[in-house]
Amino acid sequence: MKAIKLASVFAVTAVAAAVSTATFAADAIITGEAGVEYTTYNGASKDTADLADGTDLGELELHVDTGIVYAELEVKTTGVDEGTKIGMEKLYVKQGAVSFGRFDGSVSTGSFMGMDELFGGVDLKTAASDTDNTGVRYKVTPELTIALEATDSVKAAAATATSAAVEADDSEIGFALSYVKDFGFIKAGISGGAVGDANAVNVGMQTVSGPFTVSLNYGVGEKGTGTTTDREQMTTSIAFAATDALTLTLEYSNELEKEMDGTYFIGEYVSGDLTYYVKNYAGDLAADSSTNGAEQTTVGVKTFF
């Protein structure tokens, strides 16, 4: 009798698992990339050893959308031999025009357009953290999104021989919005928000003319708590589709408060399933640890799936 009951339990479990698997298979999309590249460091980073690497380019993403729940799970290499990092990039639930959960980004930068390798817009950042991970969003219209966003909390920590004591800091809840409209000949938008003492405003525009796509972005704001730091950033990018296979993109970014600027260039050539590329970071901003962290040139080949 027990054997029959166990067999029944296993049978029901197997059917449930099969149905669950079929459901997720219908709604899930798996993407990723893999390849190899060689990086040589130059300028202010010339003392850094050059790097040949195939482990940094391994990435696998699982996208699941059930209509109510949306999730993005990322499995990627760390650069260490057989090292792997698993992270939940996005996980939120949807009810009509309202979504709430983890979004991996702030609505305050929603108007940023074009290449965002060095800068992706001025976001909301307090002394504790930014608001990139937790929020409630309401899509009022296809162009307008408003949101409540929250920072992480900070646990108290005792002073050590090398650092001062850290006081506990509660999560702070702020507000953000983004309005982006495509007028046909040009797409333009404004976004921003505030949380605690931090605030941000971004404006962006983009136009397409033949093989050229030109994007302009400007952001201003304050980060921190109590004594805040001003931020003022500008980014321009130009993408040129020379042929169906060859694309050239140049980004110029300027941190106006620090009086630092830098460029990012990438040329990509697609042949079959493979993409061959060369990319270069140059300038004081490219060498700054808060952006790219090094002036460098990389050549490589990868494939997307």
Rosetta blueprint (number, residue, H / E / L):
1 M L
2 K H
3 A H
4 I H
5 K H
6 L H
7 A H
8 S H
9 V H
10 F H
11 A H
12 V H
13 T H
14 A H
15 V H
16 A H
17 A H
18 A H
19 V H
20 S H
21 T H
22 A H
23 T H
24 F H
25 A H
26 A H
27 D H
28 A E
29 I E
30 I E
31 T E
32 G E
33 E E
34 A E
35 G E
36 V E
37 E E
38 Y E
39 T E
40 T E
41 Y E
42 N L
43 G H
44 A H
45 S H
46 K L
47 D L
48 T L
49 A L
50 D L
51 L E
52 A E
53 D E
54 G L
55 T L
56 D L
57 L L
58 G L
59 E E
60 L E
61 E E
62 L E
63 H E
64 V E
65 D E
66 T L
67 G L
68 I L
69 V E
70 Y E
71 A E
72 E E
73 L E
74 E E
75 V E
76 K E
77 T E
78 T L
79 G L
80 V L
81 D L
82 E L
83 G L
84 T E
85 K E
86 I E
87 G E
88 M E
89 E E
90 K E
91 L E
92 Y E
93 V E
94 K E
95 Q E
96 G L
97 A L
98 V E
99 S E
100 F E
101 G E
102 R E
103 F L
104 D L
105 G L
106 S L
107 V H
108 S H
109 T H
110 G L
111 S L
112 F L
113 M L
114 G L
115 M L
116 D L
117 E L
118 L L
119 F L
120 G L
121 G L
122 V L
123 D L
124 L L
125 K E
126 T L
127 A L
128 A L
129 S L
130 D E
131 T L
132 D L
133 N L
134 T E
135 G E
136 V E
137 R E
138 Y E
139 K E
140 V L
141 T L
142 P L
143 E L
144 L E
145 T E
146 I E
147 A E
148 L E
149 E E
150 A E
151 T L
152 D L
153 S L
154 V E
155 K L
156 A L
157 A E
158 A L
159 A L
160 T L
161 A L
162 T L
163 S L
164 A L
165 A L
166 V E
167 E L
168 A L
169 D E
170 D L
171 S L
172 E L
173 I E
174 G E
175 F E
176 A E
177 L E
178 S E
179 Y E
180 V E
181 K E
182 D E
183 F L
184 G L
185 F L
186 I L
187 K E
188 A E
189 G E
190 I E
191 S E
192 G E
193 G E
194 A E
195 V E
196 G L
197 D L
198 A E
199 N E
200 A E
201 V E
202 N E
203 V E
204 G E
205 M E
206 Q E
207 T E
208 V E
209 S E
210 G L
211 P L
212 F E
213 T E
214 V E
215 S E
216 L E
217 N E
218 Y E
219 G E
220 V E
221 G E
222 E E
223 K E
224 G L
225 T L
226 G L
227 T L
228 T L
229 T E
230 D E
231 R E
232 E E
233 Q E
234 M E
235 T E
236 T E
237 S E
238 I E
239 A E
240 F E
241 A E
242 A L
243 T L
244 D L
245 A L
246 L E
247 T E
248 L E
249 T E
250 L E
251 E E
252 Y E
253 S E
254 N E
255 E E
256 L L
257 E L
258 K L
259 E L
260 M E
261 D E
262 G E
263 T E
264 Y E
265 F E
266 I E
267 G E
268 E E
269 Y E
270 V E
271 S E
272 G L
273 D L
274 L E
275 T E
276 Y E
277 Y E
278 V E
279 K E
280 N E
281 Y E
282 A E
283 G E
284 D H
285 L H
286 A H
287 A H
288 D L
289 S L
290 S L
291 T L
292 N L
293 G L
294 A L
295 E L
296 Q E
297 T E
298 T E
299 V E
300 G E
301 V E
302 K E
303 T E
304 F E
305 F L
